[in-house]
Amino acid sequence: MEKAKKILQVILKALWPIMGALIGSLIMTLGLNMFLIPNIIASGGVSGLGIIIFHAFNIPVGLTILFSNVPLFIAAWKYLGMKFVIRSLAGSLFLPVLVEALSFLPVLTTDLLLASIYGGILLGIGLGIVFRVGGSTGGTALAAQLLNYSIGLSTGQSLLGIDFVIIALAGLVFSAELAMYALISLFVTSKVIDLVQEGLGFAKACYIISESGPEIGQAIQTELDRGYTILKGQGGFTGQEKEILLCVVSQAEVTSLKKIVWHIDPGSFVIVSNVHEVLGEGFQRY
């Protein structure tokens, strides 16, 4: 029984990246077919290039995505290794196939702003899921990795540069207005990718500098049932050693934490900062 359980875990671990790439590619397909492609919004990436070629020469977007990836995969296999190619293969095949297979999907809006925003949201969710399972849809992400390897340009700079070139090309082929909508969609996509990657579990990290650190820490444990970490610090003006309490709490607990601190030591110094994802006891499990 235990052996069968371990085998099942191994199988699920192997299938998880493939399932994630499939689900992510499906969501991206919805964004492309129902919002971006029919409204000629080429928001960067190989899919953006496919939209330009489709409306200019009537060549299917899926074919452009598929054939654009072929030379990139050959170069990636040569310079980045087979392991990188295999990790990117599933998403790179799923996306063009799904884009063509689901080309019958209805267009939900012809309003360019709505199409830019909602198309960008769906692209961001889909890409975020693919990235989260360690996959890739190939295209500009693959090209960016190759540029990073060959000329040392960072992956982020490469992606941004390639996307801007594609959007500028859309502006030249179609209109500056469509290029501006594409920029909106690209911005939305990037923000949603970050949101999917970092999760929705927003929390607060609180740094507490006080002479009553142990008393405050005990109150935090008792009243909020939260742990804390003691960091060693030194006053820049006085040169005295100080203890800094670091405590991560949910947004709903911030007010209670501040009340505890200022009830014990009204003269304490508290820094509260945003934390987008917390993994561990009392929060989200990895």
ZIGISUL-V402049 format. One record per backbone hydrogen bond with DSSP energy under -0.5 kcal/mol. CO is the residue of the C=O (numbers start at 0). NH is the residue of the N-H. E is the energy in kcal/mol with one decimal. If there is no record, write none. Layout:
{{CO/NH/E} {CO/NH/E}}
//
This chain:
{{0/4/-2.0} {1/5/-1.9} {2/6/-2.3} {3/7/-2.3} {4/8/-2.1} {5/9/-2.1} {6/10/-2.4} {7/11/-2.7} {8/12/-2.3} {9/13/-1.8} {10/14/-2.3} {11/15/-2.1} {12/16/-0.6} {13/17/-0.5} {14/18/-2.8} {15/19/-2.7} {16/20/-2.3} {17/21/-2.2} {18/22/-2.8} {19/23/-2.7} {20/24/-2.3} {21/25/-2.1} {22/26/-2.2} {23/27/-2.3} {24/28/-2.2} {25/29/-1.8} {26/30/-1.8} {27/31/-2.4} {28/32/-3.1} {29/33/-2.1} {30/34/-1.0} {30/35/-2.1} {31/36/-3.0} {33/107/-1.5} {33/108/-0.7} {34/38/-0.8} {35/40/-2.3} {36/39/-1.5} {39/41/-0.8} {40/42/-1.3} {41/43/-1.7} {43/47/-1.2} {44/48/-1.8} {45/49/-2.5} {46/50/-2.0} {47/51/-2.0} {48/52/-2.4} {49/53/-2.5} {50/54/-2.2} {51/55/-1.8} {52/56/-3.1} {52/57/-0.5} {52/58/-0.8} {53/57/-1.8} {59/63/-1.6} {60/64/-2.5} {61/65/-2.6} {62/66/-2.9} {63/67/-2.1} {64/68/-1.2} {65/69/-0.7} {66/70/-0.7} {67/71/-0.8} {68/72/-2.8} {69/73/-2.0} {70/74/-2.3} {71/75/-2.6} {72/76/-2.7} {73/77/-1.7} {74/78/-2.7} {75/79/-2.8} {75/80/-1.2} {80/84/-1.4} {81/85/-2.7} {82/86/-1.9} {83/87/-1.2} {84/88/-1.1} {85/89/-0.7} {86/135/-0.6} {87/91/-1.6} {88/92/-1.7} {89/92/-0.5} {89/93/-2.8} {90/94/-2.0} {91/95/-0.6} {92/96/-1.5} {93/97/-2.8} {94/98/-2.5} {95/99/-1.7} {96/100/-2.6} {97/101/-2.3} {99/102/-1.2} {101/104/-1.7} {105/107/-0.6} {109/111/-0.6} {110/114/-2.6} {111/115/-2.3} {112/116/-2.4} {113/117/-2.8} {114/118/-2.0} {115/119/-1.8} {116/120/-2.3} {117/121/-2.2} {118/122/-2.4} {119/123/-2.5} {120/124/-2.6} {121/125/-2.5} {122/126/-2.9} {123/127/-2.5} {124/128/-2.2} {125/129/-2.2} {126/130/-2.9} {127/131/-2.2} {128/132/-1.5} {129/134/-2.7} {130/133/-1.5} {137/140/-1.3} {137/141/-0.6} {138/142/-2.2} {139/143/-2.7} {140/144/-1.6} {141/145/-1.9} {142/146/-2.3} {143/147/-2.2} {144/148/-1.9} {145/149/-2.8} {146/150/-2.5} {146/151/-0.7} {146/152/-1.0} {147/151/-0.7} {153/157/-2.6} {154/158/-2.7} {155/159/-2.3} {156/160/-2.6} {157/161/-2.7} {158/162/-2.6} {159/163/-2.2} {160/164/-1.9} {161/165/-2.2} {162/166/-2.5} {163/167/-2.6} {164/168/-2.2} {165/169/-2.0} {166/170/-2.0} {167/171/-1.9} {168/172/-2.7} {169/173/-2.8} {169/174/-0.6} {174/178/-1.6} {175/179/-2.0} {176/180/-1.9} {177/181/-2.0} {178/182/-1.8} {179/183/-1.6} {180/184/-2.2} {181/185/-2.5} {182/186/-2.3} {183/187/-2.5} {184/188/-2.6} {185/189/-2.3} {186/190/-1.9} {187/191/-2.4} {188/192/-2.4} {189/193/-1.7} {190/194/-2.0} {191/195/-2.7} {192/196/-2.6} {193/197/-2.8} {194/198/-1.8} {199/201/-2.3} {201/250/-0.6} {202/274/-2.6} {203/205/-0.6} {203/248/-2.5} {204/206/-0.5} {204/272/-2.5} {205/207/-0.5} {205/246/-2.3} {206/208/-0.5} {206/270/-2.7} {207/209/-0.6} {207/244/-2.7} {208/268/-2.6} {209/212/-0.8} {211/215/-2.4} {212/216/-2.9} {213/217/-2.2} {214/218/-1.8} {215/219/-2.3} {216/220/-2.1} {217/221/-2.2} {218/222/-3.0} {218/223/-0.5} {219/223/-1.7} {219/224/-0.7} {219/225/-1.2} {220/224/-0.6} {228/230/-0.6} {228/245/-3.0} {230/243/-3.0} {232/241/-2.9} {234/238/-1.7} {239/234/-3.2} {241/232/-3.0} {242/209/-0.8} {242/244/-0.5} {243/230/-3.5} {243/245/-0.5} {244/207/-2.7} {244/246/-0.5} {245/228/-2.5} {246/205/-3.0} {246/248/-0.5} {248/203/-3.0} {249/252/-1.1} {249/253/-0.6} {250/253/-1.0} {252/256/-2.4} {253/257/-2.4} {254/258/-2.2} {255/259/-2.2} {256/260/-2.4} {257/261/-2.7} {258/262/-1.7} {259/263/-1.6} {260/264/-3.1} {264/267/-1.8} {267/269/-0.5} {268/208/-3.2} {270/206/-2.9} {272/204/-2.7} {274/202/-3.0} {277/283/-1.6} {279/282/-2.2} {283/279/-2.2}}
//
